[in-house]
């Protein structure tokens, strides 16, 4: 059948409509849907990017605020005492009167008291539980009897006022002795905050003094001279006792290292293991011990915190019967503790001491050394290592009093 011209036009028009419909349904519509999805994804990513930028800016602001607050806290902490002992106060008083024509005849330490550091506190408006959360300071009051001339007293008061940490003169009495000298009482309040120790790290006690700053015996008198004689006589009397000496083994131990200096540095394995070593007044022998705080950062098969000895080599000249080390634990810990020795042939020996610590406080660990060691041997380091993938990542120990017992002892 032959189509006329009009019919052909209609057929072509129908085919064109079909092609357009098919193209729109299978081409345009999917492209439009994909474009809408991509546009939505782009908008979502842009929003996430903006949120990340805001978080980064917020983190930077927080770091700046944190640094600013830390600076403010350090500035305030530097003006306040942290730990304070009677010997510190005595040395500080000596520093106040040195080079001044004044002397202290008597010192009386009063019982420390707690004081709430809030102005205008109304006891009726505060409940008993709420007062527990208020900041408190420990006040160490010291009553001092002095004698000296006017210039010496003024210079002493000026030193107290200009001291870097705040000291309050609570009471001052002055008596004229009519011989050019003054005498009287001085009541000083030393405010201490335990929180200061978290921000200001001190080595040993708060103060360190040179011997030349202390009063000489012929200048200020030596009130302990009779005591020294008494001690000597007491030692002589004790020597007459023929009974058994229960501390004989302790006296015969040879001290190898006393942990009295900072010749120890920290080395972590792997290198991201964090730690620090510092002097600590919590000691068994001498004035200091060495304290280590470490963090293995994350769980892994093997992590080690090393206390490496620097400076003069710590030598064990010959085979001892016993080697002992005192360890102070601040917490329960399951990490291995031991020593690493290097003998005269350059061989390394790992000497384990403790695999687990349950009790807090000081504990003296004794062990024997391998017989194959060639002497003299050098103590290279103390190690603390993890036991595989342990959940325990941090630790805190102090070490003191490394002794050996030689056979002839």
The 8 nearest C-alpha neighbors of each residue, nearest first, counted from 0:
[[1, 2, 3, 6, 7, 4, 10, 5],
 [0, 2, 3, 6, 7, 4, 5, 10],
 [3, 1, 6, 7, 0, 4, 5, 10],
 [2, 4, 6, 5, 7, 1, 8, 0],
 [3, 5, 7, 6, 8, 2, 9, 1],
 [6, 4, 8, 7, 3, 9, 2, 10],
 [5, 7, 9, 8, 3, 4, 2, 10],
 [6, 8, 10, 4, 9, 5, 11, 2],
 [9, 7, 5, 11, 6, 10, 12, 4],
 [8, 10, 12, 6, 7, 11, 13, 5],
 [11, 9, 7, 13, 12, 8, 6, 14],
 [12, 10, 14, 8, 13, 9, 15, 7],
 [11, 13, 9, 15, 10, 14, 8, 16],
 [14, 12, 16, 10, 15, 11, 9, 17],
 [13, 15, 17, 11, 16, 12, 18, 10],
 [16, 14, 18, 12, 17, 13, 19, 11],
 [15, 17, 13, 19, 14, 18, 20, 12],
 [18, 16, 14, 20, 15, 19, 21, 13],
 [19, 17, 15, 21, 20, 16, 22, 14],
 [18, 20, 22, 16, 17, 21, 23, 15],
 [19, 21, 17, 23, 18, 22, 16, 24],
 [20, 22, 18, 24, 23, 19, 25, 17],
 [23, 21, 19, 26, 25, 20, 24, 18],
 [24, 22, 27, 20, 26, 21, 25, 28],
 [25, 23, 21, 28, 22, 26, 20, 27],
 [24, 26, 22, 23, 21, 28, 27, 29],
 [27, 25, 22, 23, 29, 28, 24, 30],
 [26, 28, 23, 30, 29, 31, 24, 25],
 [27, 29, 31, 24, 30, 26, 23, 32],
 [30, 28, 32, 31, 27, 26, 33, 25],
 [31, 29, 33, 27, 28, 32, 34, 26],
 [30, 32, 34, 28, 29, 33, 27, 35],
 [31, 33, 29, 35, 34, 30, 28, 36],
 [34, 32, 36, 30, 35, 31, 37, 29],
 [33, 35, 31, 37, 32, 36, 38, 30],
 [34, 36, 38, 32, 33, 37, 39, 31],
 [37, 35, 33, 39, 38, 34, 40, 32],
 [38, 36, 40, 34, 39, 35, 41, 33],
 [37, 39, 35, 41, 36, 40, 34, 42],
 [40, 38, 42, 36, 41, 37, 35, 43],
 [41, 39, 37, 43, 42, 38, 44, 36],
 [42, 40, 38, 44, 39, 43, 37, 45],
 [41, 43, 45, 39, 40, 44, 38, 46],
 [44, 42, 40, 46, 45, 41, 39, 47],
 [45, 43, 47, 41, 46, 42, 48, 40],
 [44, 46, 48, 42, 43, 47, 41, 49],
 [47, 45, 49, 43, 44, 48, 50, 42],
 [48, 46, 44, 50, 49, 45, 51, 43],
 [47, 49, 45, 51, 46, 50, 44, 52],
 [50, 48, 46, 52, 47, 51, 45, 53],
 [49, 51, 47, 53, 52, 48, 54, 46],
 [52, 50, 54, 48, 53, 49, 55, 47],
 [51, 53, 49, 55, 50, 54, 56, 48],
 [52, 54, 50, 56, 51, 55, 57, 49],
 [55, 53, 57, 51, 52, 56, 58, 50],
 [56, 54, 58, 52, 57, 53, 51, 59],
 [55, 57, 59, 53, 58, 54, 52, 60],
 [56, 58, 54, 60, 55, 59, 53, 61],
 [59, 57, 61, 55, 60, 56, 54, 62],
 [58, 60, 56, 62, 61, 57, 55, 63],
 [61, 59, 63, 57, 58, 62, 64, 56],
 [60, 62, 58, 64, 63, 59, 65, 57],
 [63, 61, 65, 59, 60, 64, 66, 58],
 [62, 64, 60, 66, 61, 65, 67, 59],
 [65, 63, 61, 67, 62, 66, 68, 60],
 [64, 66, 62, 68, 63, 67, 61, 69],
 [67, 65, 69, 63, 64, 68, 62, 70],
 [66, 68, 64, 70, 65, 69, 63, 71],
 [67, 69, 71, 65, 70, 66, 72, 64],
 [70, 68, 66, 72, 71, 67, 73, 65],
 [71, 69, 73, 67, 68, 72, 66, 74],
 [70, 72, 68, 74, 69, 73, 67, 75],
 [73, 71, 69, 75, 74, 70, 76, 68],
 [74, 72, 76, 70, 75, 71, 77, 69],
 [73, 75, 71, 77, 72, 76, 70, 78],
 [74, 76, 72, 73, 77, 78, 71, 79],
 [77, 75, 73, 79, 78, 195, 74, 72],
 [76, 78, 74, 75, 79, 73, 164, 199],
 [79, 77, 164, 76, 75, 165, 163, 74],
 [80, 78, 164, 76, 77, 165, 191, 81],
 [81, 79, 191, 192, 82, 190, 164, 83],
 [80, 82, 195, 192, 191, 193, 196, 83],
 [83, 81, 80, 193, 191, 84, 205, 196],
 [82, 84, 81, 87, 205, 80, 85, 191],
 [85, 83, 87, 86, 88, 82, 204, 205],
 [84, 86, 88, 87, 89, 83, 108, 90],
 [87, 85, 89, 88, 84, 90, 83, 91],
 [88, 86, 84, 90, 85, 89, 91, 206],
 [87, 89, 91, 85, 86, 90, 92, 84],
 [90, 88, 86, 92, 91, 87, 93, 85],
 [91, 89, 93, 87, 92, 88, 86, 94],
 [90, 92, 88, 94, 93, 89, 87, 95],
 [93, 91, 95, 89, 94, 90, 88, 96],
 [92, 94, 90, 91, 96, 95, 97, 89],
 [93, 95, 91, 92, 97, 96, 90, 212],
 [96, 94, 92, 93, 155, 97, 158, 91],
 [95, 97, 99, 93, 94, 155, 101, 98],
 [96, 98, 94, 99, 95, 93, 212, 214],
 [97, 99, 96, 100, 95, 151, 101, 94],
 [100, 98, 151, 96, 97, 101, 154, 155],
 [99, 101, 151, 147, 148, 98, 102, 150],
 [102, 100, 147, 151, 99, 146, 96, 148],
 [101, 103, 146, 145, 147, 104, 96, 100],
 [104, 102, 145, 105, 144, 146, 143, 101],
 [103, 105, 144, 145, 102, 146, 106, 143],
 [104, 106, 144, 103, 143, 107, 145, 142],
 [107, 105, 143, 142, 144, 108, 141, 104],
 [106, 108, 142, 141, 109, 143, 105, 144],
 [109, 107, 141, 140, 142, 106, 110, 139],
 [110, 108, 140, 141, 111, 107, 139, 142],
 [109, 111, 112, 108, 139, 140, 138, 141],
 [112, 110, 139, 138, 109, 137, 140, 113],
 [113, 111, 138, 137, 110, 114, 139, 136],
 [112, 114, 137, 136, 138, 135, 115, 111],
 [113, 115, 136, 135, 116, 137, 112, 138],
 [116, 114, 135, 117, 134, 136, 133, 113],
 [115, 117, 135, 134, 114, 118, 136, 133],
 [118, 116, 115, 120, 119, 134, 133, 135],
 [117, 119, 120, 116, 115, 121, 114, 133],
 [120, 118, 121, 117, 122, 116, 115, 124],
 [119, 121, 118, 122, 117, 125, 124, 115],
 [122, 120, 123, 124, 119, 125, 118, 117],
 [121, 123, 125, 124, 120, 126, 127, 130],
 [124, 122, 121, 125, 126, 120, 127, 130],
 [123, 125, 121, 122, 126, 120, 127, 129],
 [126, 124, 122, 123, 129, 127, 121, 130],
 [125, 127, 129, 128, 130, 124, 123, 122],
 [126, 128, 129, 130, 125, 131, 122, 123],
 [129, 127, 130, 126, 131, 132, 125, 133],
 [128, 130, 126, 131, 127, 132, 125, 133],
 [131, 129, 133, 132, 128, 127, 126, 125],
 [130, 132, 129, 128, 133, 127, 134, 135],
 [133, 131, 130, 129, 134, 128, 135, 115],
 [132, 134, 130, 131, 135, 115, 129, 116],
 [135, 133, 116, 115, 132, 136, 117, 131],
 [136, 134, 115, 114, 116, 133, 113, 137],
 [135, 137, 192, 114, 113, 191, 190, 138],
 [136, 138, 113, 191, 112, 190, 114, 111],
 [137, 139, 190, 112, 111, 189, 140, 113],
 [140, 138, 111, 189, 188, 190, 137, 141],
 [141, 139, 188, 109, 187, 138, 189, 108],
 [142, 140, 108, 187, 186, 107, 109, 143],
 [141, 143, 186, 107, 185, 106, 108, 187],
 [142, 144, 106, 185, 184, 105, 145, 186],
 [145, 143, 184, 105, 104, 183, 103, 185],
 [146, 144, 103, 182, 104, 102, 183, 143],
 [145, 147, 182, 102, 101, 181, 103, 183],
 [148, 146, 101, 180, 181, 100, 102, 151],
 [147, 149, 180, 151, 181, 150, 100, 152],
 [148, 150, 152, 151, 153, 181, 147, 180],
 [151, 149, 153, 152, 148, 154, 100, 99],
 [150, 152, 100, 99, 154, 101, 148, 149],
 [151, 153, 155, 149, 150, 154, 156, 148],
 [152, 154, 150, 156, 155, 151, 157, 149],
 [155, 153, 157, 151, 156, 152, 150, 158],
 [154, 156, 152, 158, 157, 153, 95, 96],
 [157, 155, 159, 153, 158, 154, 160, 152],
 [156, 158, 154, 160, 155, 159, 153, 161],
 [159, 157, 161, 155, 160, 156, 95, 162],
 [158, 160, 156, 162, 157, 161, 155, 166],
 [159, 161, 157, 158, 162, 156, 166, 165],
 [162, 160, 158, 159, 157, 163, 164, 165],
 [161, 163, 159, 164, 160, 158, 165, 166],
 [164, 162, 78, 161, 165, 77, 79, 160],
 [165, 163, 78, 79, 162, 166, 80, 77],
 [164, 166, 78, 79, 167, 163, 162, 189],
 [167, 165, 189, 188, 164, 168, 159, 187],
 [166, 168, 188, 187, 169, 165, 189, 160],
 [169, 167, 187, 170, 186, 188, 166, 171],
 [170, 168, 186, 187, 167, 188, 171, 185],
 [169, 171, 186, 168, 185, 172, 187, 184],
 [172, 170, 185, 184, 186, 173, 169, 168],
 [171, 173, 183, 184, 185, 174, 170, 182],
 [172, 174, 183, 182, 181, 171, 175, 184],
 [175, 173, 182, 183, 181, 176, 172, 180],
 [176, 174, 181, 177, 180, 182, 173, 179],
 [175, 177, 178, 180, 181, 174, 179, 182],
 [178, 176, 175, 179, 180, 181, 174, 182],
 [179, 177, 176, 180, 175, 181, 148, 147],
 [178, 180, 177, 148, 176, 181, 175, 149],
 [181, 179, 148, 147, 178, 176, 175, 182],
 [180, 182, 175, 147, 148, 174, 146, 176],
 [183, 181, 146, 174, 145, 173, 147, 175],
 [182, 184, 173, 172, 174, 145, 144, 146],
 [185, 183, 144, 172, 143, 171, 145, 186],
 [184, 186, 171, 143, 142, 170, 187, 144],
 [187, 185, 142, 170, 169, 141, 168, 143],
 [186, 188, 168, 141, 140, 169, 167, 185],
 [187, 189, 140, 167, 139, 166, 138, 190],
 [188, 190, 139, 166, 138, 140, 191, 187],
 [191, 189, 138, 137, 136, 188, 139, 80],
 [190, 192, 80, 81, 137, 136, 138, 189],
 [193, 191, 81, 136, 194, 195, 80, 137],
 [192, 194, 81, 195, 196, 82, 191, 197],
 [195, 193, 192, 196, 197, 81, 198, 76],
 [196, 194, 81, 197, 76, 193, 198, 192],
 [195, 197, 199, 194, 81, 198, 193, 200],
 [198, 196, 195, 194, 199, 200, 193, 81],
 [197, 199, 196, 195, 200, 73, 76, 194],
 [198, 200, 196, 195, 197, 201, 76, 77],
 [201, 199, 196, 198, 202, 197, 195, 277],
 [202, 200, 203, 205, 199, 204, 196, 278],
 [203, 201, 278, 204, 200, 279, 205, 277],
 [202, 204, 280, 279, 201, 205, 278, 287],
 [203, 205, 206, 202, 201, 87, 280, 207],
 [204, 206, 201, 203, 83, 87, 207, 82],
 [207, 205, 204, 87, 208, 91, 90, 203],
 [206, 208, 209, 205, 204, 203, 90, 87],
 [209, 207, 210, 206, 212, 90, 213, 211],
 [208, 210, 211, 212, 207, 213, 206, 94],
 [209, 211, 212, 213, 208, 214, 215, 207],
 [210, 212, 209, 213, 214, 208, 215, 97],
 [213, 211, 210, 209, 214, 208, 94, 97],
 [214, 212, 210, 211, 215, 93, 209, 97],
 [215, 213, 219, 218, 216, 212, 97, 93],
 [214, 216, 218, 217, 219, 213, 220, 221],
 [217, 215, 220, 221, 218, 219, 214, 222],
 [216, 218, 220, 215, 219, 221, 214, 222],
 [219, 217, 215, 216, 220, 214, 221, 102],
 [220, 218, 216, 217, 214, 215, 221, 102],
 [219, 221, 216, 217, 218, 222, 215, 214],
 [220, 222, 216, 223, 224, 219, 217, 215],
 [221, 223, 224, 220, 225, 226, 216, 219],
 [224, 222, 226, 221, 225, 227, 228, 220],
 [223, 225, 227, 226, 221, 222, 228, 229],
 [224, 226, 228, 227, 223, 229, 222, 230],
 [225, 227, 229, 223, 224, 228, 230, 222],
 [228, 226, 230, 224, 229, 225, 231, 223],
 [229, 227, 231, 225, 230, 226, 232, 224],
 [230, 228, 226, 232, 227, 231, 233, 225],
 [231, 229, 233, 227, 228, 232, 234, 226],
 [232, 230, 228, 234, 233, 229, 227, 235],
 [233, 231, 235, 229, 234, 230, 236, 228],
 [232, 234, 230, 236, 235, 231, 229, 237],
 [235, 233, 237, 231, 232, 236, 230, 238],
 [234, 236, 232, 238, 233, 237, 231, 239],
 [237, 235, 233, 238, 234, 239, 232, 240],
 [238, 236, 234, 239, 235, 240, 233, 232],
 [237, 239, 235, 236, 240, 234, 241, 233],
 [238, 240, 237, 236, 241, 235, 234, 242],
 [241, 239, 238, 237, 242, 236, 243, 244],
 [242, 240, 239, 243, 238, 244, 237, 236],
 [241, 243, 240, 244, 239, 245, 238, 237],
 [244, 242, 245, 241, 247, 240, 246, 238],
 [245, 243, 246, 247, 242, 241, 248, 240],
 [244, 246, 247, 243, 248, 249, 242, 250],
 [247, 245, 249, 244, 248, 250, 251, 243],
 [246, 248, 250, 244, 249, 245, 251, 243],
 [249, 247, 251, 250, 246, 252, 245, 408],
 [248, 250, 246, 252, 251, 247, 245, 253],
 [251, 249, 247, 248, 252, 246, 253, 408],
 [252, 250, 248, 249, 408, 247, 253, 404],
 [251, 253, 404, 249, 250, 403, 402, 254],
 [254, 252, 403, 402, 404, 255, 251, 405],
 [255, 253, 402, 256, 401, 252, 403, 400],
 [254, 256, 402, 401, 253, 313, 257, 403],
 [257, 255, 401, 254, 258, 400, 313, 402],
 [256, 258, 400, 259, 399, 401, 255, 254],
 [259, 257, 288, 399, 289, 260, 256, 287],
 [260, 258, 287, 257, 288, 286, 285, 261],
 [261, 259, 262, 258, 278, 287, 263, 289],
 [260, 262, 263, 278, 277, 259, 258, 264],
 [263, 261, 309, 260, 308, 310, 264, 258],
 [264, 262, 308, 261, 307, 309, 306, 265],
 [265, 263, 307, 306, 276, 266, 262, 308],
 [264, 266, 306, 305, 275, 307, 274, 276],
 [267, 265, 305, 304, 306, 264, 268, 307],
 [268, 266, 272, 304, 270, 269, 303, 305],
 [269, 267, 303, 270, 302, 272, 304, 266],
 [268, 270, 271, 267, 272, 302, 303, 301],
 [269, 271, 268, 267, 272, 266, 273, 302],
 [270, 272, 269, 273, 267, 268, 296, 295],
 [273, 271, 267, 295, 270, 269, 294, 268],
 [274, 272, 294, 293, 271, 267, 295, 296],
 [275, 273, 293, 292, 294, 265, 272, 291],
 [274, 276, 292, 291, 265, 293, 277, 273],
 [277, 275, 291, 290, 265, 264, 289, 292],
 [278, 276, 290, 289, 279, 291, 275, 261],
 [277, 279, 289, 202, 288, 290, 287, 203],
 [278, 280, 288, 287, 281, 289, 203, 290],
 [281, 279, 287, 203, 282, 286, 288, 278],
 [280, 282, 279, 288, 287, 283, 286, 397],
 [283, 281, 288, 287, 280, 284, 286, 399],
 [284, 282, 399, 285, 400, 281, 288, 286],
 [285, 283, 282, 400, 286, 257, 399, 287],
 [284, 286, 287, 283, 282, 259, 257, 288],
 [285, 287, 280, 282, 284, 259, 288, 203],
 [288, 286, 280, 259, 282, 279, 285, 278],
 [287, 289, 282, 399, 279, 258, 398, 278],
 [290, 288, 278, 398, 397, 258, 277, 279],
 [291, 289, 397, 277, 276, 396, 279, 278],
 [292, 290, 276, 396, 275, 395, 397, 293],
 [291, 293, 395, 274, 275, 394, 396, 276],
 [294, 292, 274, 394, 273, 393, 291, 275],
 [293, 295, 393, 273, 296, 392, 272, 274],
 [294, 296, 272, 392, 297, 393, 302, 273],
 [297, 295, 294, 272, 392, 298, 273, 271],
 [298, 296, 295, 299, 392, 294, 390, 272],
 [299, 297, 388, 389, 390, 300, 392, 296],
 [300, 298, 388, 301, 297, 387, 302, 389],
 [299, 301, 387, 388, 302, 298, 386, 385],
 [300, 302, 299, 387, 385, 303, 386, 384],
 [303, 301, 385, 384, 268, 295, 269, 299],
 [304, 302, 384, 268, 383, 267, 305, 385],
 [303, 305, 267, 383, 382, 384, 266, 268],
 [306, 304, 382, 266, 265, 381, 307, 267],
 [307, 305, 381, 265, 380, 264, 263, 382],
 [306, 308, 380, 264, 263, 305, 379, 265],
 [309, 307, 263, 380, 379, 262, 306, 264],
 [310, 308, 262, 263, 307, 311, 312, 264],
 [309, 311, 262, 312, 308, 263, 313, 261],
 [310, 312, 313, 309, 308, 262, 314, 377],
 [313, 311, 314, 310, 377, 309, 378, 308],
 [314, 312, 378, 377, 311, 255, 315, 256],
 [315, 313, 377, 376, 316, 312, 378, 375],
 [314, 316, 376, 375, 317, 377, 313, 374],
 [315, 317, 375, 314, 374, 376, 318, 377],
 [318, 316, 374, 315, 375, 319, 376, 405],
 [317, 319, 320, 405, 374, 316, 315, 368],
 [320, 318, 405, 321, 404, 403, 317, 406],
 [319, 321, 404, 405, 406, 367, 318, 322],
 [322, 320, 404, 367, 319, 403, 366, 365],
 [321, 323, 403, 366, 365, 402, 367, 404],
 [324, 322, 365, 402, 364, 401, 403, 366],
 [323, 325, 401, 364, 363, 400, 326, 402],
 [326, 324, 363, 399, 362, 400, 398, 364],
 [327, 325, 398, 362, 361, 397, 363, 328],
 [328, 326, 361, 397, 360, 396, 362, 398],
 [327, 329, 396, 359, 360, 330, 326, 395],
 [328, 330, 359, 395, 396, 327, 360, 331],
 [331, 329, 328, 359, 332, 395, 358, 357],
 [330, 332, 357, 356, 358, 359, 333, 329],
 [331, 333, 356, 334, 355, 330, 357, 394],
 [332, 334, 355, 356, 354, 335, 331, 391],
 [335, 333, 385, 384, 332, 354, 355, 386],
 [334, 336, 354, 384, 383, 353, 385, 333],
 [337, 335, 383, 353, 352, 382, 351, 354],
 [336, 338, 351, 352, 382, 350, 381, 353],
 [339, 337, 381, 350, 349, 380, 382, 351],
 [338, 340, 349, 380, 348, 379, 350, 381],
 [341, 339, 378, 348, 379, 377, 347, 342],
 [342, 340, 347, 377, 346, 376, 345, 348],
 [343, 341, 376, 345, 344, 373, 346, 374],
 [342, 344, 345, 374, 373, 375, 376, 341],
 [345, 343, 342, 346, 373, 341, 374, 372],
 [346, 344, 342, 343, 341, 347, 376, 373],
 [345, 347, 341, 342, 344, 348, 343, 340],
 [348, 346, 341, 340, 345, 349, 342, 339],
 [347, 349, 340, 339, 350, 341, 346, 342],
 [348, 350, 339, 338, 351, 340, 347, 337],
 [349, 351, 338, 337, 339, 348, 352, 368],
 [352, 350, 337, 336, 353, 338, 349, 335],
 [353, 351, 337, 336, 350, 364, 366, 354],
 [354, 352, 336, 355, 335, 351, 337, 356],
 [355, 353, 335, 334, 333, 336, 352, 356],
 [354, 356, 333, 353, 332, 334, 357, 335],
 [357, 355, 332, 331, 358, 333, 354, 328],
 [356, 358, 331, 355, 332, 359, 330, 333],
 [359, 357, 356, 360, 331, 328, 330, 362],
 [358, 360, 328, 329, 330, 357, 331, 361],
 [361, 359, 327, 328, 358, 362, 329, 326],
 [362, 360, 327, 326, 325, 328, 363, 359],
 [361, 363, 326, 325, 327, 364, 360, 328],
 [362, 364, 325, 324, 326, 323, 365, 361],
 [363, 365, 323, 324, 325, 362, 352, 366],
 [366, 364, 323, 322, 321, 363, 324, 367],
 [365, 367, 322, 321, 323, 368, 364, 352],
 [366, 368, 321, 322, 320, 369, 365, 319],
 [367, 369, 370, 366, 350, 322, 319, 321],
 [370, 368, 371, 372, 367, 348, 350, 318],
 [369, 371, 372, 368, 318, 373, 367, 319],
 [372, 370, 369, 373, 368, 374, 348, 342],
 [373, 371, 370, 369, 342, 374, 376, 368],
 [372, 374, 342, 343, 371, 375, 344, 376],
 [375, 373, 376, 317, 343, 342, 316, 372],
 [374, 376, 316, 315, 343, 317, 342, 373],
 [375, 377, 342, 374, 315, 314, 341, 343],
 [378, 376, 314, 341, 313, 340, 379, 342],
 [377, 379, 340, 313, 380, 339, 314, 341],
 [380, 378, 340, 339, 308, 377, 307, 341],
 [381, 379, 307, 306, 339, 308, 378, 338],
 [382, 380, 338, 306, 305, 337, 339, 307],
 [381, 383, 305, 337, 304, 336, 338, 380],
 [382, 384, 336, 304, 335, 303, 334, 305],
 [385, 383, 303, 335, 302, 334, 304, 382],
 [384, 386, 334, 302, 387, 301, 335, 303],
 [385, 387, 389, 334, 388, 384, 301, 335],
 [388, 386, 300, 389, 301, 385, 299, 298],
 [389, 387, 299, 298, 300, 386, 390, 385],
 [388, 390, 391, 387, 386, 298, 385, 392],
 [391, 389, 392, 388, 298, 297, 387, 393],
 [390, 392, 389, 393, 333, 332, 385, 334],
 [393, 391, 295, 294, 390, 296, 297, 394],
 [394, 392, 294, 293, 391, 295, 395, 292],
 [395, 393, 293, 292, 294, 396, 392, 332],
 [394, 396, 292, 291, 329, 328, 293, 393],
 [397, 395, 328, 291, 327, 290, 329, 398],
 [398, 396, 290, 327, 289, 326, 291, 288],
 [399, 397, 326, 289, 288, 325, 327, 290],
 [400, 398, 288, 325, 258, 257, 401, 282],
 [399, 401, 257, 325, 324, 402, 284, 256],
 [400, 402, 324, 256, 255, 323, 254, 399],
 [403, 401, 254, 323, 253, 255, 322, 252],
 [402, 404, 322, 253, 321, 252, 319, 323],
 [403, 405, 252, 321, 319, 320, 253, 322],
 [404, 406, 319, 408, 407, 320, 403, 318],
 [405, 407, 408, 320, 319, 404, 318, 321],
 [408, 406, 405, 404, 251, 319, 320, 252],
 [407, 406, 405, 251, 404, 252, 248, 253]]
